[in-house]
Amino acid sequence: MLKWIVMFIGIIIGVVANLFGILLVLFGILSFFITWTRNPHLNTIGVYSFFIGIPITTLGIYILRKNWRYVTGKESWYK
């Protein structure tokens, strides 16, 4: 039972982190190209969100991979 609870929580956290990171990266790319010269302030926010979104997406992928390894029995969660 604990295995399924941990799996469910891990999937939710991993998917939310991935979606949030991908949205930040997409916002960064769009704001960088849309506001190349018009609004430098939004361009700066876009660059920051792009570089913050990459590690968040990587963290989400890492959480999902660890969760999958735990559920399949290749790794234990208390190591």
N, CA and C atoms as an extended XYZ file, in Angstrom:
237
Properties=species:S:1:pos:R:3:atomname:S:1:resname:S:1:resid:I:1 pbc="F F F"
N         0.820       -1.193        0.000 N   MET     1
C         0.000        0.000        0.000 CA  MET     1
C         0.868        1.263        0.000 C   MET     1
N         1.930        1.249        0.803 N   LEU     2
C         2.827        2.401        0.854 CA  LEU     2
C         3.475        2.649       -0.502 C   LEU     2
N         3.775        1.574       -1.210 N   LYS     3
C         4.400        1.694       -2.525 CA  LYS     3
C         3.501        2.484       -3.480 C   LYS     3
N         2.202        2.229       -3.451 N   TRP     4
C         1.293        2.912       -4.369 CA  TRP     4
C         1.075        4.360       -3.960 C   TRP     4
N         1.088        4.635       -2.667 N   ILE     5
C         0.955        6.018       -2.202 CA  ILE     5
C         2.172        6.831       -2.630 C   ILE     5
N         3.357        6.261       -2.434 N   VAL     6
C         4.585        6.945       -2.845 CA  VAL     6
C         4.602        7.132       -4.355 C   VAL     6
N         4.152        6.126       -5.099 N   MET     7
C         4.113        6.226       -6.553 CA  MET     7
C         3.171        7.348       -6.984 C   MET     7
N         1.998        7.412       -6.397 N   PHE     8
C         1.022        8.432       -6.764 CA  PHE     8
C         1.547        9.835       -6.467 C   PHE     8
N         2.123       10.027       -5.294 N   ILE     9
C         2.676       11.333       -4.925 CA  ILE     9
C         3.852       11.692       -5.830 C   ILE     9
N         4.706       10.716       -6.123 N   GLY    10
C         5.844       10.966       -7.004 CA  GLY    10
C         5.421       11.348       -8.406 C   GLY    10
N         4.389       10.696       -8.919 N   ILE    11
C         3.902       11.032      -10.260 CA  ILE    11
C         3.329       12.445      -10.278 C   ILE    11
N         2.563       12.796       -9.262 N   ILE    12
C         1.980       14.141       -9.217 CA  ILE    12
C         3.072       15.203       -9.138 C   ILE    12
N         4.035       15.019       -8.254 N   ILE    13
C         5.115       16.005       -8.107 CA  ILE    13
C         5.946       16.090       -9.385 C   ILE    13
N         6.274       14.949       -9.967 N   GLY    14
C         7.079       14.947      -11.186 CA  GLY    14
C         6.375       15.604      -12.355 C   GLY    14
N         5.100       15.310      -12.540 N   VAL    15
C         4.356       15.890      -13.662 CA  VAL    15
C         4.159       17.391      -13.470 C   VAL    15
N         3.843       17.810      -12.260 N   VAL    16
C         3.670       19.243      -12.002 CA  VAL    16
C         4.989       19.989      -12.215 C   VAL    16
N         6.091       19.424      -11.746 N   ALA    17
C         7.394       20.073      -11.947 CA  ALA    17
C         7.737       20.147      -13.429 C   ALA    17
N         7.458       19.075      -14.170 N   ASN    18
C         7.729       19.096      -15.607 CA  ASN    18
C         6.892       20.146      -16.320 C   ASN    18
N         5.606       20.191      -16.039 N   LEU    19
C         4.739       21.161      -16.703 CA  LEU    19
C         5.130       22.595      -16.356 C   LEU    19
N         5.420       22.846      -15.082 N   PHE    20
C         5.820       24.189      -14.676 CA  PHE    20
C         7.139       24.589      -15.340 C   PHE    20
N         8.095       23.669      -15.366 N   GLY    21
C         9.375       23.966      -16.002 CA  GLY    21
C         9.236       24.202      -17.491 C   GLY    21
N         8.422       23.385      -18.158 N   ILE    22
C         8.223       23.556      -19.600 CA  ILE    22
C         7.520       24.881      -19.888 C   ILE    22
N         6.542       25.246      -19.066 N   LEU    23
C         5.876       26.535      -19.255 CA  LEU    23
C         6.843       27.700      -19.067 C   LEU    23
N         7.716       27.603      -18.085 N   LEU    24
C         8.717       28.664      -17.893 CA  LEU    24
C         9.649       28.768      -19.092 C   LEU    24
N        10.089       27.627      -19.603 N   VAL    25
C        10.984       27.637      -20.762 CA  VAL    25
C        10.268       28.228      -21.976 C   VAL    25
N         9.029       27.814      -22.216 N   LEU    26
C         8.281       28.355      -23.354 CA  LEU    26
C         8.025       29.849      -23.201 C   LEU    26
N         7.688       30.291      -21.987 N   PHE    27
C         7.500       31.721      -21.760 CA  PHE    27
C         8.799       32.478      -22.018 C   PHE    27
N         9.907       31.897      -21.588 N   GLY    28
C        11.193       32.543      -21.822 CA  GLY    28
C        11.514       32.680      -23.295 C   GLY    28
N        11.268       31.628      -24.057 N   ILE    29
C        11.549       31.672      -25.498 CA  ILE    29
C        10.624       32.669      -26.189 C   ILE    29
N         9.332       32.602      -25.886 N   LEU    30
C         8.380       33.503      -26.536 CA  LEU    30
C         8.644       34.960      -26.188 C   LEU    30
N         8.872       35.251      -24.926 N   SER    31
C         9.096       36.647      -24.548 CA  SER    31
C        10.416       37.164      -25.100 C   SER    31
N        11.387       36.286      -25.266 N   PHE    32
C        12.665       36.727      -25.832 CA  PHE    32
C        12.503       37.127      -27.290 C   PHE    32
N        11.761       36.334      -28.057 N   PHE    33
C        11.623       36.639      -29.478 CA  PHE    33
C        10.570       37.707      -29.757 C   PHE    33
N         9.515       37.761      -28.957 N   ILE    34
C         8.472       38.762      -29.194 CA  ILE    34
C         8.958       40.151      -28.805 C   ILE    34
N         9.678       40.250      -27.712 N   THR    35
C        10.087       41.570      -27.200 CA  THR    35
C        11.580       41.791      -27.388 C   THR    35
N        12.081       41.487      -28.545 N   TRP    36
C        13.519       41.613      -28.792 CA  TRP    36
C        13.995       43.034      -28.508 C   TRP    36
N        13.299       44.038      -29.045 N   THR    37
C        13.721       45.425      -28.831 CA  THR    37
C        12.631       46.279      -28.197 C   THR    37
N        11.399       45.791      -28.137 N   ARG    38
C        10.293       46.634      -27.671 CA  ARG    38
C        10.291       46.843      -26.163 C   ARG    38
N        10.465       45.765      -25.413 N   ASN    39
C        10.356       45.875      -23.957 CA  ASN    39
C        11.502       45.098      -23.309 C   ASN    39
N        12.607       45.767      -23.015 N   PRO    40
C        13.760       45.051      -22.446 CA  PRO    40
C        13.477       44.426      -21.086 C   PRO    40
N        12.544       45.010      -20.308 N   HIS    41
C        12.243       44.459      -18.985 CA  HIS    41
C        11.606       43.075      -19.113 C   HIS    41
N        10.633       42.937      -20.009 N   LEU    42
C        10.006       41.637      -20.223 CA  LEU    42
C        11.004       40.653      -20.824 C   LEU    42
N        11.902       41.158      -21.634 N   ASN    43
C        12.933       40.302      -22.215 CA  ASN    43
C        13.824       39.728      -21.117 C   ASN    43
N        14.179       40.531      -20.127 N   THR    44
C        14.990       40.058      -19.004 CA  THR    44
C        14.245       39.006      -18.193 C   THR    44
N        12.952       39.241      -17.947 N   ILE    45
C        12.145       38.253      -17.230 CA  ILE    45
C        12.086       36.950      -18.017 C   ILE    45
N        11.966       37.053      -19.334 N   GLY    46
C        11.919       35.858      -20.172 CA  GLY    46
C        13.202       35.056      -20.117 C   GLY    46
N        14.327       35.748      -20.126 N   VAL    47
C        15.613       35.045      -20.048 CA  VAL    47
C        15.753       34.358      -18.692 C   VAL    47
N        15.375       35.051      -17.622 N   TYR    48
C        15.444       34.432      -16.295 CA  TYR    48
C        14.526       33.217      -16.198 C   TYR    48
N        13.300       33.345      -16.712 N   SER    49
C        12.371       32.217      -16.622 CA  SER    49
C        12.861       31.043      -17.455 C   SER    49
N        13.520       31.321      -18.569 N   PHE    50
C        14.073       30.238      -19.386 CA  PHE    50
C        15.126       29.466      -18.596 C   PHE    50
N        16.041       30.179      -17.974 N   PHE    51
C        17.125       29.504      -17.260 CA  PHE    51
C        16.685       28.923      -15.913 C   PHE    51
N        15.573       29.379      -15.371 N   ILE    52
C        15.022       28.753      -14.171 CA  ILE    52
C        14.198       27.526      -14.547 C   ILE    52
N        13.551       27.572      -15.712 N   GLY    53
C        12.702       26.467      -16.146 CA  GLY    53
C        13.462       25.210      -16.498 C   GLY    53
N        14.679       25.347      -16.985 N   ILE    54
C        15.470       24.163      -17.360 CA  ILE    54
C        15.765       23.274      -16.151 C   ILE    54
N        16.299       23.796      -15.027 N   PRO    55
C        16.528       22.898      -13.889 CA  PRO    55
C        15.246       22.355      -13.266 C   PRO    55
N        14.156       23.126      -13.321 N   ILE    56
C        12.896       22.614      -12.775 CA  ILE    56
C        12.406       21.434      -13.604 C   ILE    56
N        12.504       21.539      -14.924 N   THR    57
C        12.117       20.427      -15.790 CA  THR    57
C        13.019       19.223      -15.549 C   THR    57
N        14.309       19.462      -15.405 N   THR    58
C        15.243       18.365      -15.128 CA  THR    58
C        14.919       17.698      -13.799 C   THR    58
N        14.560       18.486      -12.795 N   LEU    59
C        14.173       17.927      -11.500 CA  LEU    59
C        12.912       17.069      -11.622 C   LEU    59
N        11.950       17.528      -12.405 N   GLY    60
C        10.739       16.740      -12.612 CA  GLY    60
C        11.018       15.413      -13.291 C   GLY    60
N        11.894       15.424      -14.286 N   ILE    61
C        12.276       14.178      -14.964 CA  ILE    61
C        12.999       13.255      -13.991 C   ILE    61
N        13.873       13.806      -13.162 N   TYR    62
C        14.600       13.003      -12.177 CA  TYR    62
C        13.639       12.353      -11.179 C   TYR    62
N        12.656       13.124      -10.713 N   ILE    63
C        11.681       12.578       -9.762 CA  ILE    63
C        10.883       11.448      -10.399 C   ILE    63
N        10.450       11.644      -11.646 N   LEU    64
C         9.688       10.592      -12.320 CA  LEU    64
C        10.531        9.337      -12.538 C   LEU    64
N        11.799        9.507      -12.884 N   ARG    65
C        12.671        8.339      -13.089 CA  ARG    65
C        12.916        7.593      -11.782 C   ARG    65
N        13.178        8.325      -10.705 N   LYS    66
C        13.387        7.675       -9.408 CA  LYS    66
C        12.117        6.957       -8.963 C   LYS    66
N        10.981        7.586       -9.196 N   ASN    67
C         9.711        6.978       -8.833 CA  ASN    67
C         9.501        5.682       -9.618 C   ASN    67
N         9.812        5.687      -10.901 N   TRP    68
C         9.646        4.488      -11.719 CA  TRP    68
C        10.580        3.380      -11.246 C   TRP    68
N        11.811        3.730      -10.895 N   ARG    69
C        12.753        2.718      -10.411 CA  ARG    69
C        12.290        2.136       -9.080 C   ARG    69
N        11.660        2.952       -8.255 N   TYR    70
C        11.142        2.457       -6.979 CA  TYR    70
C         9.958        1.520       -7.202 C   TYR    70
N         9.049        1.893       -8.072 N   VAL    71
C         7.844        1.096       -8.301 CA  VAL    71
C         8.192       -0.241       -8.945 C   VAL    71
N         9.146       -0.259       -9.859 N   THR    72
C         9.513       -1.510      -10.525 CA  THR    72
C        10.404       -2.388       -9.655 C   THR    72
N        10.851       -1.885       -8.516 N   GLY    73
C        11.642       -2.691       -7.599 CA  GLY    73
C        13.131       -2.674       -7.868 C   GLY    73
N        13.593       -1.835       -8.770 N   LYS    74
C        15.025       -1.758       -9.067 CA  LYS    74
C        15.787       -1.004       -7.984 C   LYS    74
N        15.067       -0.238       -7.187 N   GLU    75
C        15.701        0.592       -6.167 CA  GLU    75
C        14.729        0.728       -5.000 C   GLU    75
N        15.260        0.847       -3.799 N   SER    76
C        14.377        1.050       -2.656 CA  SER    76
C        14.401        2.523       -2.257 C   SER    76
N        13.295        3.018       -1.726 N   TRP    77
C        13.185        4.442       -1.439 CA  TRP    77
C        13.912        4.842       -0.170 C   TRP    77
N        14.319        3.911        0.654 N   TYR    78
C        14.960        4.258        1.923 CA  TYR    78
C        16.475        4.143        1.863 C   TYR    78
N        17.061        4.067        0.672 N   LYS    79
C        18.518        3.956        0.554 CA  LYS    79
C        19.194        5.198        1.075 C   LYS    79
